[in-house]
């Protein structure tokens, strides 16, 4: 892949990533790993290629790992950690989002047990609980994504 394209893609990806309030460097790391075919990129390599400090790379790779976008792996016989993006990072994102929604629903349920029924706070919390529950119970996105991929792969 031409370096010019990689640079262009990484910067465009980072711009989209950052448009939702995430740090630009986090988007650059994610974009770079999205294009990586080497089986993993070390923090040192990310720092050098992206022109970012080692501390910044450490902070944002950790955030990407915690969010489920990136995995931190070791190669046998080496002490260095490498970062890889899952082949279906977007399906993983949907699964992580489902967990988030379940947790938020539990939070809303706990708050509803305490907040008086009269008032706007109760109504907002009820809507929060029911929205989160509705999205999780419908559960269509993860299943539809898997069905889409299966059909796409079967078609060649």
C-alpha positions as semicolon CSV with decimal commas, in nm:
position;residue;x (nm);y (nm);z (nm)
1;X;0,000;0,000;0,000
2;X;0,145;0,338;-0,092
3;X;0,261;0,551;0,201
4;X;0,073;0,847;0,057
5;X;-0,255;0,657;0,072
6;X;-0,186;0,534;0,427
7;X;-0,116;0,890;0,543
8;X;-0,427;1,022;0,368
9;X;-0,648;0,746;0,513
10;X;-0,512;0,777;0,867
11;X;-0,570;1,153;0,868
12;X;-0,922;1,123;0,723
13;X;-1,011;0,850;0,969
14;X;-0,877;1,062;1,256
15;X;-1,083;1,360;1,139
16;X;-1,403;1,151;1,146
17;X;-1,303;1,000;1,481
18;X;-1,238;1,343;1,626
19;X;-1,565;1,485;1,496
20;X;-1,735;1,301;1,783
21;X;-1,508;1,456;2,042
22;X;-1,242;1,187;2,060
23;X;-0,875;1,289;2,055
24;X;-0,721;1,321;1,710
25;X;-0,421;1,102;1,799
26;X;-0,654;0,825;1,914
27;X;-0,818;0,834;1,571
28;X;-0,479;0,828;1,400
29;X;-0,379;0,520;1,598
30;X;-0,708;0,346;1,518
31;X;-0,679;0,438;1,150
32;X;-0,323;0,313;1,130
33;X;-0,411;-0,018;1,297
34;X;-0,713;-0,057;1,069
35;X;-0,475;-0,070;0,772
36;X;-0,209;-0,287;0,937
37;X;-0,150;-0,634;0,792
38;X;0,167;-0,714;0,987
39;X;-0,006;-0,890;1,276
40;X;0,066;-0,615;1,526
41;X;0,233;-0,280;1,574
42;X;0,443;-0,189;1,878
43;X;0,395;0,133;2,070
44;X;0,743;0,238;1,960
45;X;0,651;0,191;1,594
46;X;0,323;0,381;1,638
47;X;0,510;0,663;1,805
48;X;0,768;0,683;1,526
49;X;0,528;0,646;1,232
50;X;0,267;0,885;1,368
51;X;0,512;1,135;1,513
52;X;0,344;1,111;1,852
53;X;0,499;1,096;2,197
54;X;0,537;0,755;2,357
55;X;0,318;0,873;2,647
56;X;0,041;0,978;2,412
57;X;0,055;0,646;2,228
58;X;0,045;0,462;2,562
59;X;-0,257;0,659;2,682
60;X;-0,462;0,621;2,366
61;X;-0,378;0,259;2,288
62;X;-0,493;0,182;2,643
63;X;-0,822;0,364;2,576
64;X;-0,867;0,175;2,249
65;X;-0,803;-0,156;2,425
66;X;-1,052;-0,068;2,701
67;X;-1,313;0,027;2,440
68;X;-1,266;-0,305;2,260
69;X;-1,132;-0,157;1,937
70;X;-0,780;-0,290;1,979
71;X;-0,616;-0,591;2,140
72;X;-0,279;-0,589;2,314
73;X;-0,082;-0,905;2,233
74;X;0,263;-1,051;2,278
75;X;0,460;-1,262;2,036
76;X;0,613;-1,576;2,174
77;X;0,963;-1,517;2,305
78;X;0,932;-1,136;2,299
79;X;0,873;-0,888;2,579
80;X;0,727;-0,620;2,352
81;X;0,353;-0,571;2,336
82;X;0,187;-0,527;1,998
83;X;-0,146;-0,374;1,912
84;X;-0,385;-0,532;1,663
85;X;-0,733;-0,449;1,551
86;X;-0,984;-0,734;1,546
87;X;-1,101;-0,841;1,201
88;X;-1,458;-0,749;1,299
89;X;-1,397;-0,450;1,520
90;X;-1,738;-0,309;1,425
91;X;-1,923;-0,621;1,537
92;X;-1,727;-0,601;1,860
93;X;-1,832;-0,240;1,891
94;X;-2,197;-0,344;1,865
95;X;-2,149;-0,608;2,137
96;X;-1,973;-0,358;2,365
97;X;-2,251;-0,109;2,304
98;X;-2,507;-0,369;2,414
99;X;-2,315;-0,414;2,741
100;X;-2,307;-0,037;2,791
101;X;-2,682;-0,013;2,734
102;X;-2,751;-0,292;2,983
103;X;-2,539;-0,117;3,245
104;X;-2,714;0,215;3,183
105;X;-3,052;0,047;3,214
106;X;-2,954;-0,094;3,554
107;X;-2,839;0,252;3,661
108;X;-3,172;0,404;3,555
109;X;-3,364;0,130;3,739
110;X;-3,171;0,203;4,059
111;X;-3,236;0,573;4,026
112;X;-3,607;0,517;3,962
113;X;-3,631;0,329;4,291
114;X;-3,514;0,644;4,473
115;X;-3,640;0,943;4,271
116;X;-4,001;1,050;4,348
117;X;-4,251;0,951;4,080
118;X;-4,376;1,305;4,039
119;X;-4,151;1,526;3,840
120;X;-3,946;1,553;3,530
121;X;-3,642;1,367;3,665
122;X;-3,851;1,053;3,707
123;X;-3,984;1,083;3,352
124;X;-3,634;1,131;3,210
125;X;-3,506;0,829;3,403
126;X;-3,804;0,620;3,292
127;X;-3,734;0,714;2,932
128;X;-3,366;0,631;2,982
129;X;-3,446;0,289;3,127
130;X;-3,702;0,207;2,862
131;X;-3,489;0,331;2,570
132;X;-3,188;0,130;2,684
133;X;-3,406;-0,173;2,741
134;X;-3,580;-0,137;2,407
135;X;-3,252;-0,121;2,216
136;X;-3,110;-0,422;2,402
137;X;-3,429;-0,629;2,383
138;X;-3,478;-0,560;2,015
139;X;-3,120;-0,675;1,969
140;X;-3,151;-0,650;1,594
141;X;-2,825;-0,477;1,512
142;X;-2,580;-0,751;1,618
143;X;-2,791;-1,024;1,457
144;X;-2,848;-0,825;1,139
145;X;-2,476;-0,748;1,115
146;X;-2,385;-1,118;1,143
147;X;-2,649;-1,210;0,883
148;X;-2,521;-0,938;0,649
149;X;-2,161;-1,061;0,679
150;X;-2,266;-1,423;0,620
151;X;-2,459;-1,327;0,304
152;X;-2,174;-1,107;0,182
153;X;-1,916;-1,380;0,237
154;X;-2,136;-1,645;0,074
155;X;-2,171;-1,425;-0,235
156;X;-1,792;-1,408;-0,261
